[in-house]
Each structure stands twice: as C-alpha cells, then as structure tokens.
Amino acid sequence: MTQDVRPAEPTFAAGVVARRLGLPVSTLRSWNNRYGVGPSDHQRGRHRRYTESDIAALIIMRRLIAQGSPPAAAARTAQGRRPGDVSLDGRLVARLAEAAHRLDGHTMITLISGALAAHGVIDTWEHLCVPALHRVCAEGDCIDVEHLLSWAVTTGLHQSVTPAAGPPVAMLACTAGEHHALPLEALNAALAERGLPAVMLGADVPGQALADAAGRARPKAVVLWSQTRATVSPAALRTARTAAATVLAAGPGWTGTHLPAGVVHVTTLSQTLDLVMAAR
C-alpha cells in the first residue's frame, strides 16, 4: 500500500503576517500570549510560523475588535471559526451561482457571509465572489441574475464589516458615467477589516464632485475605478493628484490608457490594498 504523503502547508513569519494585516508584531505576540490566537503548531524556543488558517483567525479577531468587541470575546469567536469550516472551492462557487439563478437572495447572503467570517474579504472576493460573477456573466442573457448576485455580495460585505472611524486613508470613486462600483465595495470592506477608514463615493462621480470631496477629506490615496474604455478619465486622475500623493487607476477600463505621471494602474484587490496601505 502506498503511503499518502501530503505537501506541508505553507507558513509565514510574524513580520510577514504583521505587514499583511497592518498590525505591529508586538500585537501578534500579545494576542498569542494572552488569548491563544496565533501559530497553531508553535514550539517553545522556535520562531513563530503562521499558516493561512492562523491568519484567517487573526483577521476575524482584528475585525471584531474594530467593531467594538472585547479582545477576549473576539478571540473566542475567531478560534471557533477557521477556514476549514468553509472551503473556497469550485463547489461553493457553483452553489452561489445556482442560488443566483434561482434568485435566492437568502442563500446567497448566507454563503457569502459564511465565507467572509472564515476567510476574510480578500480571499472571499477573489476566490468566491469574482468566480461566481464570471460564471453568471459567461452564461449570457442573465442581467437580472448578475444584478441580484451583485446586490448579495454588497449586502454580505455591509453586514460583515463595519466601516472604521477616523480621518480617511483612502477615497474610493467610480469615474463619471461608470456604474460598476462593486469592486470598490470590496476594497472598502477590506480596508475596514484592517481598521483603515475610507470615503466611499461609489458610482458615477463627476469630476467636480471628486475634486470637492478630495479637497475636504484630504485622503492619503484616491482610487478611481473604470470598467470600460468608455468611462476612463485622465482628467479625473489629474484632479485626484492635486489632493493625494497616491492615485490608483483601478479596473480594466484603464488598460492601454496613457496615465498621468505618478498614477499606478492596479488590477487586483490585493495589489490595490497593498498600495493603499503603503500610502498611510
């Protein structure tokens, strides 16, 4: 009989995890020592190494504390909800798409909220929501299904993540005429999950409104989303550059567009989040 040898799960050093979550290493050490939320297989005398499961628990704990939960209570909840409870695989994507075709909003929100609780915003967005949206769109002639799924994703994000308070780190807006704001909803939730305040202006923001809001809020970063070439606006990027040191042109619409100096084109939630966090 052949022995089943599985590859070891990748692990990450405390410094890497701290940068990924936007937390000091000392906070990770404190949460591990006080509440037992940390490396699941740590051996005394050796450096702490975190698995993805450990990181997911930390994300949950950080979010709950940001929402006002006492650390001890947040730790108990985080330790009881690990990624093993919800697998972000093709079967879950299929279940979500099937619920969308049935116009079953309750099931969609339940699936999305469960994934958010276990895996956090980035993994849920990239491995569940986006594949399900692509699957629905690829089947064609399903505008009602796509709209309902988009609503369910937005509702799940709003129910699962409370916006952070304080001066905004980022301002998020769609260019004028652009109505696809869902990716910005995901970015807003990912920032809130890390305790970073943002101003979410949403869809179809005229250039003057963007200028007025950016001038008042003075964010560190401005993210402008464009889904198609028809809604790109270099002028809006130049407006944003007068108010923020970091300006990100997000979305496929900007592909091939000559961007103003200093503006970066971003295509994924993870990349965008990293650059916004670096702008703090």
C-alpha positions in Angstrom: 0.0 0.0 0.0 1.4 3.4 -1.0 1.6 5.9 1.8 -0.4 9.2 1.2 2.2 12.0 1.7 0.7 15.4 1.5 2.7 18.6 1.0 3.3 20.7 4.1 1.0 23.7 4.4 3.0 26.9 3.7 3.8 29.0 6.8 4.7 32.7 7.2 7.0 34.6 9.6 5.5 37.0 12.1 6.9 40.0 10.3 5.2 38.9 7.0 1.9 38.4 8.7 2.1 41.7 10.5 2.7 43.6 7.2 -0.1 41.7 5.6 -2.6 42.5 8.3 -1.4 46.0 9.1 -0.6 45.2 12.7 2.6 45.5 14.8 4.4 42.3 15.5 4.0 43.1 19.2 0.2 42.9 18.8 0.5 39.5 17.3 2.7 38.3 20.1 0.3 39.8 22.7 -2.7 38.1 21.1 -0.9 34.8 21.1 0.3 35.1 24.7 -2.9 36.5 26.2 -5.6 34.8 24.1 -4.0 31.9 22.4 -4.7 33.3 18.9 -1.6 32.6 16.9 0.5 29.9 15.4 -1.4 26.6 15.9 1.8 24.5 16.0 4.3 26.8 17.8 7.1 25.1 19.7 8.7 27.0 22.6 12.1 28.3 21.6 11.4 28.4 17.9 10.2 31.3 15.7 6.5 31.7 15.3 5.3 30.5 11.9 1.7 31.2 10.8 -0.5 29.1 8.5 -3.3 30.5 6.3 -5.7 29.1 8.9 -3.9 31.0 11.7 -4.0 34.2 9.6 -7.7 33.8 9.0 -8.4 33.7 12.7 -6.3 36.8 13.2 -8.3 38.6 10.5 -11.6 37.7 12.3 -10.2 38.9 15.7 -9.0 42.2 14.3 -12.3 42.9 12.6 -14.3 42.1 15.7 -12.1 44.3 17.9 -12.5 47.1 15.3 -16.3 46.7 15.6 -16.2 47.1 19.4 -15.9 43.5 20.7 -13.7 43.0 23.8 -10.5 41.2 22.8 -11.2 38.1 24.8 -14.6 37.7 23.2 -13.2 38.3 19.8 -10.5 35.7 20.4 -13.1 33.1 21.4 -15.1 33.8 18.2 -12.0 33.8 16.0 -10.8 30.5 17.3 -14.2 28.9 16.7 -14.3 29.9 13.0 -11.4 28.6 11.0 -11.2 28.2 7.1 -11.8 24.5 7.5 -15.5 25.3 8.2 -15.9 26.9 4.7 -13.9 25.7 1.7 -13.5 28.3 -1.1 -13.6 25.8 -3.9 -15.5 25.2 -7.1 -18.3 23.6 -5.3 -19.0 26.7 -3.3 -18.8 28.9 -6.4 -21.3 26.6 -8.1 -23.7 26.7 -5.1 -23.5 30.5 -5.1 -24.1 30.7 -8.9 -27.0 28.3 -8.7 -28.6 30.3 -5.9 -28.3 33.4 -8.0 -30.1 31.7 -10.9 -32.9 30.7 -8.5 -33.0 34.4 -7.4 -32.5 33.0 -3.9 -31.1 36.1 -2.1 -31.2 34.4 1.4 -28.9 31.5 0.3 -26.5 33.8 -1.5 -26.0 36.1 1.5 -25.7 33.1 3.8 -22.9 31.6 1.6 -21.1 34.9 1.2 -21.3 35.8 4.9 -20.0 32.4 6.0 -17.1 32.7 3.7 -16.3 36.2 4.9 -16.4 35.1 8.5 -14.0 32.2 7.8 -11.7 33.7 5.3 -12.0 37.5 5.3 -12.7 39.9 2.5 -9.8 39.4 0.1 -10.0 35.6 -0.2 -13.8 35.6 -0.3 -13.8 38.3 -3.1 -11.0 36.7 -5.2 -12.0 33.0 -4.8 -15.7 33.1 -4.4 -17.4 36.3 -5.5 -15.4 37.1 -8.6 -15.5 33.5 -10.0 -19.3 33.3 -9.3 -19.8 36.6 -11.1 -17.7 35.5 -14.1 -19.7 32.2 -14.2 -23.0 34.0 -14.2 -21.9 36.6 -16.8 -20.4 33.9 -19.1 -23.8 32.2 -19.4 -25.2 35.3 -21.1 -28.6 37.0 -21.1 -28.8 36.9 -17.3 -28.8 40.6 -16.3 -31.3 40.0 -13.5 -29.1 37.2 -12.1 -26.0 39.3 -12.3 -27.7 42.3 -10.6 -29.1 40.1 -7.8 -25.7 38.5 -7.2 -24.0 41.9 -7.1 -26.6 43.0 -4.5 -26.0 39.9 -2.4 -22.2 40.5 -2.4 -22.7 44.1 -1.4 -25.2 43.2 1.3 -22.9 40.5 2.7 -19.9 42.9 2.8 -22.0 45.6 4.6 -23.4 43.1 7.1 -20.0 41.5 7.9 -17.7 44.5 8.1 -18.2 47.8 9.9 -16.5 50.9 8.5 -13.6 52.2 10.5 -13.8 55.6 12.2 -11.3 58.4 11.8 -9.6 60.5 9.1 -9.8 58.7 5.8 -6.8 56.9 4.5 -8.4 56.5 1.1 -11.2 57.9 -1.1 -12.9 55.4 -3.5 -14.9 56.5 -6.5 -16.0 55.4 -10.0 -15.3 57.8 -12.8 -18.2 59.8 -14.3 -20.6 57.5 -16.2 -19.2 54.4 -14.5 -21.8 52.4 -12.6 -19.8 49.2 -11.7 -19.0 50.1 -8.0 -18.9 46.5 -6.6 -15.1 46.2 -6.7 -14.8 49.4 -4.7 -17.3 47.9 -2.2 -14.9 45.0 -1.7 -11.9 47.3 -1.3 -13.8 49.5 1.2 -14.6 46.3 3.2 -11.0 45.1 3.0 -9.8 48.4 4.4 -12.4 48.4 7.1 -11.4 44.9 8.0 -7.9 46.3 8.7 -9.2 49.2 10.7 -8.5 51.7 7.9 -11.1 54.5 7.3 -12.1 55.3 3.8 -14.6 57.6 2.0 -16.7 55.6 -0.4 -18.2 57.8 -3.0 -19.5 55.0 -5.2 -20.7 55.1 -8.8 -20.7 57.8 -11.4 -18.8 60.6 -9.6 -18.4 63.8 -11.7 -15.0 65.4 -11.8 -16.1 68.5 -9.8 -17.7 66.3 -7.1 -14.5 64.3 -6.8 -12.4 67.5 -6.5 -14.7 68.9 -3.8 -14.7 65.7 -1.8 -11.0 65.1 -2.1 -10.2 68.7 -1.1 -12.3 68.4 2.1 -11.2 64.9 3.1 -7.5 65.1 2.1 -7.1 61.3 1.8 -3.6 59.7 1.5 -4.8 57.7 -1.5 -7.5 58.1 -4.2 -8.7 55.0 -6.1 -10.7 55.6 -9.3 -12.5 52.7 -10.9 -13.2 52.3 -14.6 -14.7 49.2 -16.0 -14.6 50.1 -19.7 -12.7 52.4 -22.0 -15.8 54.5 -22.4 -15.5 55.7 -18.8 -11.8 56.4 -18.5 -11.0 59.9 -17.4 -7.3 61.1 -17.3 -8.7 64.4 -16.2 -10.2 62.8 -13.1 -6.8 61.3 -12.3 -5.1 64.6 -12.6 -7.7 66.1 -10.3 -7.1 63.4 -7.7 -3.3 64.0 -7.9 -3.8 67.5 -6.6 -5.3 66.1 -3.4 -3.5 62.8 -2.7 0.1 61.6 -3.0 -1.1 58.2 -4.2 -3.6 57.8 -7.0 -4.6 54.4 -8.3 -6.3 53.8 -11.7 -8.3 50.7 -10.9 -10.1 48.4 -13.3 -9.8 47.0 -16.8 -11.0 50.2 -18.4 -7.6 51.9 -17.9 -5.7 49.2 -19.8 -3.7 50.8 -22.6 -4.5 54.4 -21.4 -1.7 56.8 -21.0 -1.8 57.7 -17.3 -0.6 61.0 -15.8 2.8 60.8 -14.1 2.8 59.1 -10.7 -0.5 57.3 -11.3 -0.4 53.5 -11.0 -2.8 51.1 -12.8 -4.0 48.3 -10.5 -5.9 45.2 -11.5 -6.5 43.1 -8.3 -7.9 43.8 -4.9 -4.7 42.5 -3.2 -2.5 44.8 -5.2 -4.7 47.8 -4.6 -5.0 47.1 -0.9 -1.2 46.8 -0.5 -0.6 50.2 -2.3 -3.3 52.0 -0.2 -1.8 50.6 3.0 1.7 51.7 1.9 0.3 55.2 1.4 -0.7 55.6 5.1 
